[in-house]
Amino acid sequence: MVKICCIGAGYVGGPTMAVIALKCPSNQVIVVDISVPRITAWNSDQLPIYEPGLEDVVKQCRGKNLFFSTDVEQHVAESDIIFVSVNTPTKTRGLGAGKAADLTYWESAARLIADVSKSNKIVVEKSTVPVKTAEAIEKILTHNSKGINFQILSNPEFLAEGTAIQDLLNPDRVLIGGRETPEGQKAIKVLKGVYAQWVPEDRIITTNLWSAELSKLAANAFLAQRISSVNSMSALCEATGADVTQVAHAVGKDTRIGPRFLNASVGFGGSCFQKDILNLVYICECNGLPEVANYWKQVIEVNDYQKNRFVNRVVSSMFNTVSGKKIAILGFAFKKDTGDTRETPAIDVCKGLLGDNAHLSIFDPQVNEDQIQRDISMKKFDWDHPRHLQPSSPTSVKQVSVVWDAYEATKNAHAVCILTEWDEFKKLDYQRIYDNMQKPAFVFDGRNIVDVEKLRKIGFIVYCIGKPLDQWLKDMPAVA
Ligand SMILES: NC(=O)c1ccc[n+]([C@@H]2O[C@H](COP(=O)([O-])OP(=O)(O)OC[C@H]3O[C@@H](n4cnc5c(N)ncnc54)[C@H](O)[C@@H]3O)[C@@H](O)[C@H]2O)c1
């Protein structure tokens, strides 16, 4: 029996290990974390993260071959394969601040593995890390090895939140990078043997270490680039009368381009895209490739532009001020079917509206008040550190109230901003919402999910990203 341990019980470690446990019943899988509340939650009926299908998988395996524990040292010492899935935030200070990956958590995990190991181990990079991290980790482990053999593999995770369980059960590919030595190849074979229990062999790609590490950064950069590309077109569509949905449809019909990831929106979010691109930019700069760095930096700049553009559109349409006005925010998570708010565009939009002194009433079906207040008051990049290292009670922002119902959020509001594409927002009774709002009543749809014609008939002034503007919005142009 291969004993597997995963350091880091987060959005990646938890679901990934749950699926490995489900598909490999003869392996023992233990997920460890330094966060006591997180592990307590994994062992309870209220899992620490919301992900469709996750609870079912955890319930099937927990206590049989899947365990969650805070006893990091013991389980690392006893395991054959150790996945490291700790957070790799953007550095906030020192060399590379604002760009480079902060490998503090990774390094401390590696030092712990070196300290407690008494037998040979395969150490698997699951976290997204800069290219050549494996070399650094190898150095830490071998310089402290006491004769133990460590093989480092890179096995980046490509799951998307909201569909994590489906992605893990049926991945497009599993990528494993390792050293091109006999020991390295042997380690690759062992890890391949784990995935081969449910993933077809032709979807398990093996490469050298650096290709695997870079492929993850490249994949996220390409995905984010598609969003920024279509979002840049959305601005041009609004200026010219073209419709971004029609343009994206026509463009995506080209089989070389394909239709996915071409939805214009208020901007991308999530814990990875921005962080990984910044990291890529930093690596390019360090390798003397400023043109390449600038090319990728622009993907983030367009994303920031899109969020600013949205805020400017809201303010300019509402007589150039939202001061003292109630604005309902529907959706705070960075996308539907997740409660994750890391780098959600809602944070920047809310901060922008608060900057103009708006009063916000926020509703998201999966995000609670504490999280929203934290996000709005926290400094950039601080979110990506374990909870116990964050400020315990951030000052709550007075002009923000968080409610548990879309109708409550919109009552007496001047405007509604839709910032997450939750299905339930498509089905709201917009007539009822309109009747209870101040007039003129505005809807700013940052996800293009509402039936624009229907809402206009009700009486709303409607703004949708990249769609032809109605006369009101044309008369009140937003200054970018
Ligand atoms: N979230 C995603 O969709 C996603 C997808 C692919 C890859 N990734 C990458 O995976 C990594 C983890 O992401 P996440 O979203 O799961 O992060 P997360 O913050 O949800 O989880 C990380 C966990 O690691 C724990 N931790 C930190 N240092 C530790 C240590 N020394 N010992 C034990 N536990 C420790 C933290 O307490 C935390 O619970 C990141 O590098 C991220 O870029 C994330």
The ligand as a MOL file (V3000), in Angstrom:
LIG
                    3D

  0  0  0     0  0            999 V3000
M  V30 BEGIN CTAB
M  V30 COUNTS 44 48 0 0 0
M  V30 BEGIN ATOM
M  V30 1 N -7.2590 27.3290 -6.1130 0
M  V30 2 C -7.0840 26.8680 -7.3320 0
M  V30 3 O -8.0090 26.8300 -8.1360 0
M  V30 4 C -5.7350 26.3500 -7.7610 0
M  V30 5 C -5.6540 25.5900 -8.9380 0
M  V30 6 C -4.4260 25.1120 -9.3160 0
M  V30 7 C -3.2940 25.3900 -8.5480 0
M  V30 8 N -3.3910 26.1420 -7.4110 0 CHG=1
M  V30 9 C -2.1740 26.3640 -6.6200 0
M  V30 10 O -2.1830 25.4420 -5.5450 0
M  V30 11 C -1.5780 26.0250 -4.3830 0
M  V30 12 C -2.5320 25.9650 -3.2130 0
M  V30 13 O -3.6840 26.7000 -3.5550 0
M  V30 14 P -5.0010 26.6440 -2.6840 0
M  V30 15 O -6.0180 27.4180 -3.4540 0
M  V30 16 O -5.2960 25.2490 -2.2940 0 CHG=-1
M  V30 17 O -4.5000 27.4620 -1.3880 0
M  V30 18 P -5.1680 27.5270 0.0470 0
M  V30 19 O -4.7310 28.7960 0.6540 0
M  V30 20 O -6.6420 27.2280 -0.0670 0
M  V30 21 O -4.5190 26.2880 0.8410 0
M  V30 22 C -3.1990 26.2380 1.2490 0
M  V30 23 C -3.1610 25.5920 2.6260 0
M  V30 24 O -1.7980 25.3500 2.9830 0
M  V30 25 C -1.6840 25.4920 4.3920 0
M  V30 26 N -0.2710 25.6510 4.7330 0
M  V30 27 C 0.5530 26.6890 4.4520 0
M  V30 28 N 1.7960 26.4230 4.8990 0
M  V30 29 C 1.7550 25.1910 5.4760 0
M  V30 30 C 2.7170 24.3650 6.1120 0
M  V30 31 N 4.0050 24.7480 6.2150 0
M  V30 32 N 2.3220 23.1750 6.6020 0
M  V30 33 C 1.0300 22.7630 6.4920 0
M  V30 34 N 0.0770 23.5000 5.8870 0
M  V30 35 C 0.4290 24.7010 5.3800 0
M  V30 36 C -2.5410 26.6970 4.7000 0
M  V30 37 O -2.9200 26.7330 6.0620 0
M  V30 38 C -3.7310 26.4690 3.7470 0
M  V30 39 O -4.7940 25.7820 4.3900 0
M  V30 40 C -1.1780 27.4350 -4.7950 0
M  V30 41 O 0.1710 27.3980 -5.2240 0
M  V30 42 C -2.0720 27.7250 -5.9850 0
M  V30 43 O -1.4890 28.6430 -6.8590 0
M  V30 44 C -4.6020 26.6140 -7.0030 0
M  V30 END ATOM
M  V30 BEGIN BOND
M  V30 1 1 1 2
M  V30 2 2 2 3
M  V30 3 1 2 4
M  V30 4 1 4 5
M  V30 5 2 4 44
M  V30 6 2 5 6
M  V30 7 1 6 7
M  V30 8 2 7 8
M  V30 9 1 8 9
M  V30 10 1 8 44
M  V30 11 1 9 10
M  V30 12 1 9 42
M  V30 13 1 10 11
M  V30 14 1 11 12
M  V30 15 1 11 40
M  V30 16 1 12 13
M  V30 17 1 13 14
M  V30 18 2 14 15
M  V30 19 1 14 16
M  V30 20 1 14 17
M  V30 21 1 17 18
M  V30 22 2 18 19
M  V30 23 1 18 20
M  V30 24 1 18 21
M  V30 25 1 21 22
M  V30 26 1 22 23
M  V30 27 1 23 24
M  V30 28 1 23 38
M  V30 29 1 24 25
M  V30 30 1 25 26
M  V30 31 1 25 36
M  V30 32 1 26 27
M  V30 33 1 26 35
M  V30 34 2 27 28
M  V30 35 1 28 29
M  V30 36 1 29 30
M  V30 37 2 29 35
M  V30 38 1 30 31
M  V30 39 2 30 32
M  V30 40 1 32 33
M  V30 41 2 33 34
M  V30 42 1 34 35
M  V30 43 1 36 37
M  V30 44 1 36 38
M  V30 45 1 38 39
M  V30 46 1 40 41
M  V30 47 1 40 42
M  V30 48 1 42 43
M  V30 END BOND
M  V30 END CTAB
M  END
